[in-house]
Amino acid sequence: MPRGGAPLVTGVSPKEGPPGTRITIRGENLGKDPKDLNGLLICGVDCLLTAEWKSSSKIIARSGPGKGKGDVTVITKSGGVGSCTVGFKGYHVQIGPLQESAIWIDESQTVNVRRLHTQLPMFSKDDDDPLGISDEGIQITIQDTEASNEIKTYEDSAKYKEEELLELFPEGSGNLSLENFSAAWYLLENHHSTSFDDLRAGLAFMKRRASHRSEGPITFVKSNLSSTLDCLESLDAMYQQFCIDDLKGDAVNSYAVLLMQAKSCADGLFQEVLGRKDKADSTRNALSVLQRFKFLFYLPLNIDRNIKRGDYSLVINDYVRARSLFANTQVQVFKKVYNDVEGRINAFRTMLQTKLLELPTPLEEQKKLIRYLISLGCEGDPAWQCLVNQQKWLVGLLTKCKDSHIQEEANSLAEGDTNIVKSPVALTQGRGRDTNASAKTSSEQAGWKSGTPQKIVFVEELTNLMLDNIPDFWKLGQAYFSGSLFINTKETSDKHYKVDTSKHSQFKQMVTDLISLFSNLVRAAFLPESLENIAKEMRDSFGKWPCPCSDIPGGWLPSSVRYIRFCVNSLSFLDLPGDSPLILQDLALDIRTNCMFTLLKQAIADVKQLHLKETWTVDTDDESGGTTQLPALFENIVNEAIQHLHEVVVQNKAGEPEIFAQRTIQKDATALCTQLLQAFSPCLHKLAFDPPEVTSKKNKGGKRVISPEDSSAPPPDEGVPPFDKRLIIILSNCNHTMVRVIPRLVENLNKHGYVEMEKALRNDNEENSNISRIRKADLKEGYKVAKDTYEDLDDSLFEAYVEEKSNPIVGAIEQNVYKGGFQWKTCKKPTGVRNYIKDMIMKIIEVHAEVFAVSPVFVTRVTQKVIEAVSEELTRLIQCVTEHGPYSPIQARLELLALQETVNMYLTPHASSCYKDALDDLPVLKPEHKKLQEELLNKFKSQMKFQLMCFYGDNILRSSSEA
């Protein structure tokens, strides 16, 4: 459907108005129907909702909240966006609260909320003139009605219209009640002809009015101050006059009576007054004493109140002050109160001692309690008592931790649950202690520990106890011997509170005993053999764990190494005394060494069990030949073990000894690495010569069911392949392992410091050089031993495969040569190559194809050996012929040459020698016989052209590969 013309607006009525004005729009191509109308813009505001389509030349709509002059644009589906030759002007007008409006009015601009909360007058449009003047227009004397009309017309013409004011002040308004009120608008609208002097007078009027409004009643009083004072003076004079008149009247009437009564009662009244005066004075003096010494009398109550609030320093300060003032007083009242204070302080001192001995307590809290006790004059040495008590508490805490976990392990054994999961390495990597993170929540720890060996949970809890308590214990001792716990006062300067330096060696021994206990507890759990030089009773006190260490899966040991190393590194920053650092370093080194040896042994065991995971699925993507998944699994196990050991054990941290610095550790690690590289060879040998039986069975539905004991070893999809197929697959695996995997593993070992570790030895003296040479020689010899192992396996597999494939071919040659009663003496004239040669060629092609499908690199090697065996057998048969007929030399030469030229690309010197010996034993052919031989040989090549391409095509492929 073709598009119509663009809409064109040629007329708008009316041309201006406030929002909501009904507008008639006329023009051309304003839409074919109401559905064709797609938009209507009036002053940039979309008014489509109010549009009413009448015809293609007329639309009726209401204007929106647009302001100012703008276009009226019509948009239709058929014509698109139109144009306009006329415009519409929108403006806003003030609408009162009772007026009707077609649009929404913001009443916050017209209703002043302040009227609801104050009684102050507010100017509005309906109020009196705020300037206090009125616009009289142009001052002209009106003589008559006709002149008055002329003046009114002139005044109207002189006023500004609202449209003009809107153009001058687009954002303003002349309404006093609106927020956008503009003073210039108001003056132009109401006082455009007022003189400047009148405007100045109006400004002064507004200032006075505002001043009166703000001052209120105070201003009223100030303005009438003289009148107010006159009123007050008049009232005071009237009151005094009234009192004087009343006194004179009483004195005249009762003067004599008063004299008589005064004389008779004077003595009695005087004595009573003096008594009351003395009693009042004594009471006043007692109150003065109480007020003066209220500190002492309120002290017992203040002590109890401050103790309850925990403000111990204030209690001590008040007590020291009271002791200095009233300790030697002879006043019985003061003695009584002071004795009460001493009793409360004694109870307070006992409470502090009890609280100091309660553990655990934060270090800073302990220091505060010790200072409080010293300030209170506590008997003995509270700081040393705290240290001794904390050392005994730590010993009990570590022992209790050991006993609880031994009991937990015993309970687990009794219930038949060892709490060991199948993948401990993954769990330890994801859930081990994070040294930079905060402690786990109790729920997370409970979920993790439910599947963790008790020894691992034990060492984690034990290291946490050491890290939480040993630093505070050591810092408290340092603060004690440095004297920072004592306050330099007269009380603490006495010899009773001086530091006892003789206890310094005793404290060092206490720290060493704690470190030794921690080390022995860990050794009893993970390295019990390292405690054999300790007395049995002492060794038993460190714990006898129900499960031997060998029952812990090697994957869990890195967790224990992390805990121990982090604990040792953290404690090393404390500068511990005596043998403590050496004890910790030896413990960390022994744990690291044990973990390394255990993980290497477990990796060896895992490699030896790889034959259970063989699926016999050959992947031929590798350039070196097809392999199954086992070489990759072997490489992954070794690399994961190396990487894991490097991260957790081998890699040294600051202050740690180099793990390979000891000769025994070097030698043992080298031996285990060599065993690890060799461990895959027995696995391949077993798969080739003694593969595991498939233990899966089928259920009633015909599906395979795997027995629980072999659930970790997925059965092959098609069962175990035949012996010859197994041999070539394992041979390919062995070659891939020897050529590619072992060099990569050795390189990885070198990279992680298992071979070239000179960088770990910082000294260049002769001893370290000898150690480096010995280490390199050991591992070089280990690599050579591993390589020799795989070479021996390769030779045995290759010989077995060649024997397996060549024996059937060689064994059938003699039988096929003399098949059908053939005799060389009675041989008829040859008509072609006999079938046994063709059969041999097909069998060799079959071997060629089988080897090529698995590992093309073995094609030449295997085919040459098979051809050597065939050539040896044919030579033997030829040499055993005692008598030839006239045509037997032709037949024998034809068959030897046919086979020789067919496999010419795979002939070895030995095979060529065999063919030469066989041909030399045959009689020399006559010329006509040579011609017949050539014809028959060409015929054979033509007939076997397709079969011969297998050998020549492979040679071309091999040549291009070698090139």
LOKOL-372664 format. One line per field, with one value per residue (C-alpha): residue number from 1; x, y, z. Coordinates in steps of 0.25 Angstrom, whole numbers, m for minus. Layout:
N
n: c(NUM,...)
X: c(X,...)
Y: c(Y,...)
Z: c(Z,...)
//
This chain:
963
n: c(1,2,3,4,5,6,7,8,9,10,11,12,13,14,15,16,17,18,19,20,21,22,23,24,25,26,27,28,29,30,31,32,33,34,35,36,37,38,39,40,41,42,43,44,45,46,47,48,49,50,51,52,53,54,55,56,57,58,59,60,61,62,63,64,65,66,67,68,69,70,71,72,73,74,75,76,77,78,79,80,81,82,83,84,85,86,87,88,89,90,91,92,93,94,95,96,97,98,99,100,101,102,103,104,105,106,107,108,109,110,111,112,113,114,115,116,117,118,119,120,121,122,123,124,125,126,127,128,129,130,131,132,133,134,135,136,137,138,139,140,141,142,143,144,145,146,147,148,149,150,151,152,153,154,155,156,157,158,159,160,161,162,163,164,165,166,167,168,169,170,171,172,173,174,175,176,177,178,179,180,181,182,183,184,185,186,187,188,189,190,191,192,193,194,195,196,197,198,199,200,201,202,203,204,205,206,207,208,209,210,211,212,213,214,215,216,217,218,219,220,221,222,223,224,225,226,227,228,229,230,231,232,233,234,235,236,237,238,239,240,241,242,243,244,245,246,247,248,249,250,251,252,253,254,255,256,257,258,259,260,261,262,263,264,265,266,267,268,269,270,271,272,273,274,275,276,277,278,279,280,281,282,283,284,285,286,287,288,289,290,291,292,293,294,295,296,297,298,299,300,301,302,303,304,305,306,307,308,309,310,311,312,313,314,315,316,317,318,319,320,321,322,323,324,325,326,327,328,329,330,331,332,333,334,335,336,337,338,339,340,341,342,343,344,345,346,347,348,349,350,351,352,353,354,355,356,357,358,359,360,361,362,363,364,365,366,367,368,369,370,371,372,373,374,375,376,377,378,379,380,381,382,383,384,385,386,387,388,389,390,391,392,393,394,395,396,397,398,399,400,401,402,403,404,405,406,407,408,409,410,411,412,413,414,415,416,417,418,419,420,421,422,423,424,425,426,427,428,429,430,431,432,433,434,435,436,437,438,439,440,441,442,443,444,445,446,447,448,449,450,451,452,453,454,455,456,457,458,459,460,461,462,463,464,465,466,467,468,469,470,471,472,473,474,475,476,477,478,479,480,481,482,483,484,485,486,487,488,489,490,491,492,493,494,495,496,497,498,499,500,501,502,503,504,505,506,507,508,509,510,511,512,513,514,515,516,517,518,519,520,521,522,523,524,525,526,527,528,529,530,531,532,533,534,535,536,537,538,539,540,541,542,543,544,545,546,547,548,549,550,551,552,553,554,555,556,557,558,559,560,561,562,563,564,565,566,567,568,569,570,571,572,573,574,575,576,577,578,579,580,581,582,583,584,585,586,587,588,589,590,591,592,593,594,595,596,597,598,599,600,601,602,603,604,605,606,607,608,609,610,611,612,613,614,615,616,617,618,619,620,621,622,623,624,625,626,627,628,629,630,631,632,633,634,635,636,637,638,639,640,641,642,643,644,645,646,647,648,649,650,651,652,653,654,655,656,657,658,659,660,661,662,663,664,665,666,667,668,669,670,671,672,673,674,675,676,677,678,679,680,681,682,683,684,685,686,687,688,689,690,691,692,693,694,695,696,697,698,699,700,701,702,703,704,705,706,707,708,709,710,711,712,713,714,715,716,717,718,719,720,721,722,723,724,725,726,727,728,729,730,731,732,733,734,735,736,737,738,739,740,741,742,743,744,745,746,747,748,749,750,751,752,753,754,755,756,757,758,759,760,761,762,763,764,765,766,767,768,769,770,771,772,773,774,775,776,777,778,779,780,781,782,783,784,785,786,787,788,789,790,791,792,793,794,795,796,797,798,799,800,801,802,803,804,805,806,807,808,809,810,811,812,813,814,815,816,817,818,819,820,821,822,823,824,825,826,827,828,829,830,831,832,833,834,835,836,837,838,839,840,841,842,843,844,845,846,847,848,849,850,851,852,853,854,855,856,857,858,859,860,861,862,863,864,865,866,867,868,869,870,871,872,873,874,875,876,877,878,879,880,881,882,883,884,885,886,887,888,889,890,891,892,893,894,895,896,897,898,899,900,901,902,903,904,905,906,907,908,909,910,911,912,913,914,915,916,917,918,919,920,921,922,923,924,925,926,927,928,929,930,931,932,933,934,935,936,937,938,939,940,941,942,943,944,945,946,947,948,949,950,951,952,953,954,955,956,957,958,959,960,961,962,963)
X: c(0,6,9,1,6,12,2,2,m5,m10,m19,m21,m32,m30,m16,m13,m18,m15,m13,m26,m31,m40,m33,m38,m27,m29,m19,m17,m14,m17,m20,m28,m36,m34,m25,m16,m13,0,3,0,10,5,17,25,15,8,m7,m11,m20,m29,m29,m42,m40,m52,m46,m34,m34,m39,m35,m40,m31,m28,m14,m5,4,13,18,22,20,22,18,6,11,2,9,1,5,3,10,20,23,16,20,13,11,4,7,0,4,2,3,0,m11,m13,m26,m33,m36,m51,m50,m52,m40,m39,m25,m18,m14,m2,m9,4,6,m7,m10,1,3,8,m6,m10,1,3,m6,3,m3,1,0,m8,m14,m27,m20,m18,m6,7,13,2,0,m10,m7,m15,m10,m7,m11,m21,m32,m45,m54,m65,m70,m65,m51,m52,m54,m43,m33,m38,m36,m22,m19,m24,m15,m3,m4,4,m3,m1,5,15,19,20,30,38,37,35,38,31,18,11,4,9,5,13,27,31,26,34,35,37,25,17,22,20,6,1,10,15,12,16,27,40,38,25,32,42,31,25,38,39,25,28,40,32,21,31,38,25,21,34,36,22,19,33,32,19,25,38,29,21,32,30,15,18,28,19,8,18,23,9,5,17,15,0,5,15,5,m5,5,9,m5,m8,5,1,m12,m8,3,m6,m17,m8,5,3,m2,11,20,14,14,28,34,27,31,45,53,45,46,61,65,56,62,76,74,68,80,90,83,82,97,101,92,98,112,109,103,115,124,116,116,131,134,123,134,137,123,118,130,124,112,120,130,118,112,125,128,114,117,131,138,149,159,150,148,163,165,155,161,175,170,162,175,184,174,168,177,183,171,167,152,144,133,144,150,137,134,148,148,135,143,154,145,139,152,157,145,148,162,158,148,159,169,158,155,170,171,158,163,162,163,168,182,178,168,179,188,177,174,189,190,178,183,196,190,181,194,191,200,209,212,199,206,215,203,195,207,208,193,192,203,196,183,189,196,182,175,185,184,169,169,177,169,155,160,166,153,145,154,152,137,137,145,135,123,130,132,146,141,149,143,147,153,161,170,159,153,166,168,155,152,166,170,171,182,177,162,154,150,139,125,122,112,122,132,123,119,134,138,128,136,150,159,160,175,173,162,172,183,175,169,182,189,177,179,194,191,180,188,203,205,197,204,218,214,209,222,230,221,224,239,240,232,221,211,215,210,221,215,220,213,219,232,234,243,230,226,240,242,248,258,262,249,253,259,248,238,246,246,231,230,239,231,218,225,231,217,211,222,221,206,206,217,210,198,206,220,220,233,240,237,244,256,246,243,230,223,225,222,209,205,206,194,192,183,175,177,191,197,197,181,181,179,191,181,178,193,194,184,192,204,197,193,206,214,205,205,221,222,213,220,233,230,229,244,242,254,263,261,246,249,258,247,236,245,249,234,230,241,238,223,227,236,226,215,224,228,213,208,219,216,201,203,211,200,190,198,199,184,182,180,167,162,166,155,162,157,168,170,177,178,193,203,212,201,188,187,177,174,184,197,189,184,198,203,192,194,209,207,196,205,217,209,202,215,221,210,209,223,234,232,240,234,242,251,248,260,261,255,265,277,278,285,276,263,270,273,259,252,260,257,242,242,249,239,227,233,235,221,214,222,216,203,205,211,199,189,197,199,190,178,168,155,142,134,121,109,95,82,69,67,80,87,101,102,116,119,122,136,140,131,144,148,139,138,141,130,133,141,156,162,169,184,190,181,185,199,199,191,200,212,207,204,218,224,216,220,235,236,227,221,234,242,231,230,245,244,233,241,253,244,239,253,254,266,273,272,285,276,272,286,291,306,316,325,331,321,309,315,317,303,297,306,301,287,288,295,285,273,280,282,268,263,272,267,252,255,262,250,241,251,251,236,236,245,237,224,229,235,222,214,223,223,208,206,218,216,203,209,222,215,206,217,223,209,204,216,214,199,193,205,214,228,239,244,231,228,220,222,218,206,207,210,204,193,201,210,197,192,205,204,189,193,205,195,186,197,200,186,185,197,194,180,186,200,206,220,221,217,231,237,226,226,241,241,230,236,250,243,236,249,256,246,245,260,260,250,258,271,264,261,270,266,259,251,253,242,244,255,245,234,243,250,236,230,243,244,229,229,242,237,224,231,243,241,241,253,264,279,276,263,271,282,272,266,279,284,271,272,287,283,274,279,282,271,271,268,255,252,256,246,235,238,237,224,218,224,218,205,205,208,196,187,192,192,182,189,203,198,197,212,216,205,210,224,221,214,226,235,227,227,242,244)
Y: c(0,13,24,36,51,56,63,79,88,101,106,106,112,118,122,123,118,112,97,89,99,92,94,92,88,89,84,74,59,58,43,34,29,30,17,24,36,32,45,59,69,83,92,79,72,59,61,49,44,56,56,54,51,57,56,56,71,74,69,74,73,79,86,80,87,93,107,118,118,105,96,87,74,63,49,38,24,27,40,40,53,65,80,93,107,112,111,111,119,113,120,118,126,126,118,120,109,110,111,100,95,85,81,77,89,89,94,96,108,115,110,115,104,115,120,107,108,123,135,145,153,149,158,152,158,161,168,183,189,184,197,205,213,212,214,226,225,238,250,258,266,261,272,264,251,252,255,244,234,239,238,223,219,225,218,205,206,210,197,184,172,159,153,164,161,146,149,158,148,134,127,138,143,155,147,149,136,128,123,129,143,154,167,174,167,172,187,187,182,190,202,205,220,222,232,228,236,229,215,219,223,209,202,209,205,191,191,197,187,175,181,182,168,161,169,166,168,171,183,187,187,195,206,208,206,219,217,203,208,219,209,200,212,216,203,202,215,212,199,206,217,206,199,212,216,202,202,216,212,199,206,217,207,196,203,201,187,183,188,180,167,169,171,159,149,154,145,132,136,138,125,117,125,123,108,107,115,105,93,99,103,88,83,93,89,74,76,85,73,63,73,75,60,54,47,38,35,33,24,10,13,18,6,m3,5,6,m9,m12,m3,m9,5,m2,10,20,10,9,24,27,17,22,36,31,23,35,44,35,23,28,36,36,40,29,32,33,20,13,17,15,0,m2,3,m6,m18,m15,m13,m27,m33,m25,m30,m45,m43,m37,m49,m59,m52,m52,m67,m69,m73,m70,m55,m45,m40,m26,m30,m38,m26,m17,m27,m28,m13,m12,m23,m16,m2,m9,m14,m29,m39,m47,m45,m45,m44,m57,m64,m61,m66,m79,m82,m79,m89,m100,m96,m97,m111,m116,m110,m117,m130,m129,m126,m139,m148,m143,m146,m160,m163,m159,m167,m179,m177,m176,m189,m196,m191,m196,m182,m176,m163,m163,m158,m163,m150,m144,m136,m128,m125,m121,m111,m105,m106,m105,m94,m80,m72,m59,m61,m61,m73,m82,m82,m94,m100,m100,m106,m117,m120,m121,m129,m140,m146,m143,m152,m149,m146,m135,m129,m131,m123,m112,m110,m111,m101,m92,m93,m90,m78,m72,m74,m75,m60,m54,m63,m59,m44,m44,m50,m39,m28,m34,m34,m21,m14,m9,m15,m7,8,17,21,22,8,1,7,m1,m14,m22,m19,m19,m29,m42,m45,m58,m64,m60,m74,m81,m74,m78,m92,m91,m86,m97,m108,m103,m103,m117,m122,m117,m123,m137,m137,m135,m145,m155,m154,m153,m158,m167,m174,m160,m162,m176,m169,m164,m173,m181,m175,m161,m166,m171,m158,m152,m161,m174,m173,m185,m184,m184,m173,m181,m182,m167,m164,m157,m146,m141,m139,m126,m120,m124,m118,m105,m104,m107,m98,m86,m88,m89,m77,m69,m73,m70,m55,m55,m58,m69,m73,m85,m97,m93,m88,m101,m110,m104,m104,m118,m122,m114,m121,m135,m132,m127,m139,m149,m143,m143,m157,m161,m154,m160,m174,m172,m167,m179,m188,m180,m182,m197,m198,m191,m204,m205,m192,m197,m196,m200,m188,m183,m168,m167,m151,m152,m151,m161,m172,m176,m177,m180,m171,m178,m170,m157,m162,m166,m152,m145,m153,m150,m135,m133,m140,m131,m118,m122,m125,m112,m103,m110,m116,m113,m98,m91,m79,m69,m75,m89,m99,m104,m118,m124,m119,m133,m144,m155,m147,m145,m159,m164,m154,m158,m172,m170,m161,m172,m182,m173,m172,m187,m190,m189,m200,m212,m207,m207,m221,m226,m221,m227,m241,m242,m233,m232,m239,m231,m233,m226,m234,m231,m230,m235,m223,m226,m214,m215,m215,m212,m220,m211,m215,m210,m198,m189,m196,m194,m207,m206,m204,m216,m225,m228,m228,m240,m243,m237,m225,m223,m224,m213,m204,m205,m204,m191,m186,m190,m183,m171,m171,m173,m163,m152,m154,m157,m145,m136,m142,m140,m126,m123,m130,m121,m109,m111,m113,m129,m129,m116,m109,m101,m89,m94,m95,m81,m84,m87,m95,m108,m116,m110,m112,m127,m128,m122,m131,m143,m139,m137,m150,m158,m153,m154,m169,m170,m164,m174,m186,m181,m180,m193,m200,m195,m199,m213,m213,m208,m219,m230,m225,m223,m237,m243,m236,m239,m254,m254,m248,m255,m269,m272,m267,m274,m287,m288,m285,m299,m306,m297,m298,m313,m313,m322,m332,m321,m326,m317,m329,m331,m316,m312,m300,m288,m281,m270,m268,m278,m274,m277,m264,m256,m261,m257,m243,m242,m246,m236,m225,m229,m228,m214,m209,m213,m206,m194,m193,m192,m186,m182,m181,m196,m200,m200,m207,m218,m220,m222,m232,m240,m240,m244,m256,m259,m258,m267,m278,m277,m277,m290,m297,m293,m298,m311,m315,m326,m328,m318,m321,m313,m302,m302,m291,m282,m285,m282,m270,m264,m266,m261,m248,m246,m245,m238,m227,m226,m223,m216,m204,m211,m220,m220,m224,m237,m240,m236,m245,m257,m254,m254,m267,m273,m268,m272,m287,m288,m292,m281,m279,m280,m268,m273,m276,m262,m256,m265,m261,m246,m248,m255,m245,m234,m241,m243,m228,m225,m234,m230,m215,m211,m219,m214,m200,m202,m204,m193,m183,m185,m183,m170,m165,m169,m162,m149,m150,m152,m141)
Z: c(0,m4,6,7,7,20,29,28,39,33,43,59,66,77,75,90,103,116,118,115,104,93,80,66,56,41,30,20,21,36,35,28,40,55,55,45,55,62,70,72,78,83,88,89,98,93,93,86,97,96,81,74,59,51,36,29,30,44,58,71,84,97,99,110,120,109,112,101,86,78,66,65,59,54,52,44,40,25,24,36,43,38,38,42,36,49,64,77,89,103,116,131,139,154,157,171,180,177,162,152,144,133,137,150,159,168,181,188,180,184,198,208,219,228,230,237,248,251,253,247,235,221,209,198,185,193,204,205,198,205,202,209,196,185,170,166,152,145,155,146,152,147,143,137,133,119,124,134,123,116,128,130,116,117,130,124,112,121,129,125,120,126,113,113,127,124,113,123,134,129,142,151,157,163,173,187,192,181,183,170,173,166,172,159,153,165,163,148,150,162,163,149,150,165,168,174,187,189,187,197,207,204,207,220,223,221,230,241,240,239,252,260,256,260,274,279,294,297,288,295,308,304,297,310,321,328,330,336,346,351,353,361,370,373,378,387,394,397,403,412,417,421,430,437,440,446,455,461,465,472,480,486,490,497,501,516,515,507,517,528,521,516,530,535,524,521,529,525,511,511,517,506,495,499,501,487,482,488,482,469,469,473,462,452,456,454,440,437,441,433,421,422,423,414,405,417,421,407,403,407,399,387,388,386,375,367,369,363,351,349,351,359,357,364,376,377,376,386,396,394,397,409,414,413,421,432,433,447,452,466,464,468,457,447,452,451,437,432,438,430,417,420,421,408,401,407,400,387,388,389,378,369,372,369,356,352,354,345,331,320,322,312,313,316,326,333,333,339,350,354,355,363,373,374,376,387,394,391,399,391,376,368,354,357,363,350,341,349,349,334,331,339,332,318,322,326,314,304,311,312,297,294,303,297,283,287,293,281,272,281,280,265,264,274,265,252,247,244,240,227,214,200,195,206,197,191,205,211,200,201,216,222,231,224,231,226,229,241,249,244,250,259,249,238,246,251,236,232,244,243,231,236,244,258,258,248,256,268,262,257,271,278,269,271,286,285,276,285,298,297,291,303,313,307,306,321,325,317,323,337,336,329,340,332,341,353,355,360,373,387,390,378,380,393,392,393,379,372,360,365,354,359,354,339,337,343,334,322,326,327,313,308,315,308,295,297,302,289,280,288,287,272,270,278,268,255,258,270,265,268,283,285,292,303,315,313,325,319,305,309,316,302,297,291,279,275,260,255,247,234,235,232,217,211,206,220,224,217,226,238,231,229,243,249,239,242,257,257,248,257,269,263,263,279,280,290,299,300,292,288,274,271,276,267,255,257,259,246,238,243,239,226,223,228,219,207,208,211,199,190,195,193,179,176,181,173,161,163,164,150,143,150,142,128,118,106,98,89,86,73,73,79,68,75,73,80,95,105,117,126,122,125,138,142,138,146,159,159,155,166,176,172,172,185,192,186,192,205,208,199,197,209,217,224,235,231,228,214,214,205,213,220,212,217,213,199,197,202,193,181,183,185,172,165,170,166,152,151,157,144,137,146,143,128,129,137,127,115,121,132,131,142,140,137,150,145,143,137,144,139,130,122,128,134,149,155,168,180,182,167,168,166,154,142,134,119,109,101,110,110,96,91,94,82,82,97,93,83,91,103,95,90,104,108,97,99,114,111,100,105,119,127,121,125,139,141,136,146,157,153,153,167,173,174,165,163,177,177,179,193,197,199,203,192,201,197,206,199,185,189,194,181,172,180,179,164,162,171,163,150,153,158,144,137,145,142,127,126,133,122,111,116,117,102,98,105,99,85,85,90,80,68,72,74,60,52,58,50,37,38,43,31,20,19,20,9,0,m1,m1,m11,m12,m18,m21,m26,m34,m42,m43,m55,m64,m55,m59,m47,m33,m24,m14,m1,m5,m7,6,13,7,12,26,26,22,33,43,36,37,52,56,48,54,68,66,53,58,61,46,41,53,54,39,38,49,43,29,35,41,27,19,29,28,12,12,20,12,m1,5,9,m6,m10,m24,m34,m47,m60,m56,m41,m41,m49,m39,m27,m32,m37,m23,m15,m25,m24,m8,m8,m17,m10,3,m2,6,19,16,26,23,30,21,9,12,14,0,m6,0,m5,m19,m19,m16,m28,m41,m52,m62,m76,m85,m89,m74,m70,m80,m75,m60,m64,m71,m59,m49,m57,m57,m42,m40,m48,m41,m27,m30,m20,m9,m12,m10,5,6,m4,1,15,10,3,16,24,15,15,31,32,22)
//
